[in-house]
Amino acid sequence: MTDFTSNHTVARHKPPKTEFMIYFGIIFLATLPLATITWALAAIRSASLTDKGPVKRAWSQARIITPMIFSA
């Protein structure tokens, strides 16, 4: 008996589609002001700049939210 499950090709990562990138951009721009405010408040509270700046915060939020939209 032949085992076909161990002789399969590895799925390659597809580049993001245009629609996904448009939604990502919109969500990124929408989360940027709030991320800037929360970053500034955290910097004031701790009296130092945090490792994660406002752009990085907004980018990570967009990376979390956008796939949720497409999986629904």
Helices and strands as residue ranges (DSSP letters): H 18-46, H 54-71
